[in-house]
Amino acid sequence: MTTTNDEQDAAAIEAALLELLEARTKTDLTPDQELFASGLVSSMFAMELIVHLEQTYQLSITGPDLKLDNFRTVAKMTALVLRLRDDSTVHSGA
């Protein structure tokens, strides 16, 4: 079975986010685990996550992308990073 670069990137992003969040929460997490409803992540930490994602993946998360739904799970954050990265590649002509 072969994997695409996007699949490899998604796996790497997901693994890095899980590592960060597990270290911060001292809890084993799954990619689809609800972070806010479970009380593991606060709104203040959500702001730290936004800054972390922007700095780590050279993204700008603004406007409609700042909705809580994009940060509820590791899987949703991974999808956001991939989409914003793809959008910036399209807009920059790379």
C-alpha positions in Angstrom: 0.0 0.0 0.0 1.3 3.4 -0.9 0.7 6.7 0.9 0.5 10.1 -0.5 2.5 13.1 0.8 -0.8 14.5 2.3 -1.4 11.3 4.2 2.2 11.3 5.5 1.9 15.0 6.4 -1.5 14.4 8.1 0.0 11.6 10.2 3.0 13.7 11.2 0.9 16.7 12.1 -1.5 14.5 14.1 1.3 12.8 15.9 3.0 16.1 16.8 -0.3 17.6 18.1 -1.0 14.5 20.1 2.4 14.6 21.7 2.0 18.3 22.5 -1.5 17.9 24.0 -0.7 14.7 25.9 2.4 16.4 27.5 0.2 19.4 28.4 -2.8 17.4 29.7 -0.9 14.4 31.1 -3.6 12.3 29.4 -3.5 9.7 26.6 -5.6 11.1 23.7 -7.0 9.9 20.5 -7.2 12.0 17.3 -11.1 12.3 17.6 -11.3 12.9 21.3 -13.3 16.1 22.1 -10.8 18.3 23.9 -13.1 21.1 25.2 -16.2 19.2 26.3 -13.9 16.8 28.2 -12.4 19.7 30.1 -8.9 18.8 29.0 -8.4 22.1 27.1 -9.4 25.6 28.2 -10.2 28.6 26.0 -6.9 30.1 27.1 -5.0 27.1 26.0 -6.9 27.3 22.7 -5.2 30.6 22.1 -1.9 29.0 22.7 -2.8 26.2 20.2 -3.6 28.8 17.6 -0.2 30.5 18.1 1.5 27.1 18.1 -0.1 26.1 14.8 0.6 29.4 13.1 4.3 29.4 14.2 5.0 25.7 13.6 3.3 25.4 10.2 3.8 29.0 9.0 0.1 29.7 8.8 -2.2 32.6 9.5 -5.5 31.5 11.2 -8.0 34.3 10.9 -11.6 35.2 10.4 -13.9 32.2 9.9 -11.1 29.7 10.6 -11.0 30.9 14.2 -14.2 29.1 15.1 -14.0 26.6 18.0 -15.1 23.7 15.9 -11.7 23.8 14.1 -10.0 23.1 17.4 -12.3 20.6 19.1 -10.1 17.5 18.2 -6.6 16.8 17.0 -8.1 15.4 13.8 -9.9 18.8 13.1 -6.8 20.8 13.8 -4.8 18.5 11.5 -7.5 19.1 8.7 -7.3 22.8 9.3 -3.5 22.9 9.0 -3.6 20.9 5.8 -6.4 23.0 4.3 -4.7 26.3 5.2 -1.4 25.1 3.9 -3.0 24.0 0.6 -4.8 27.4 0.3 -1.6 29.3 0.9 0.2 27.2 -1.8 -2.6 27.9 -4.3 -2.6 31.6 -3.5 1.2 31.9 -3.6 1.4 30.0 -6.9 3.9 27.5 -5.4 
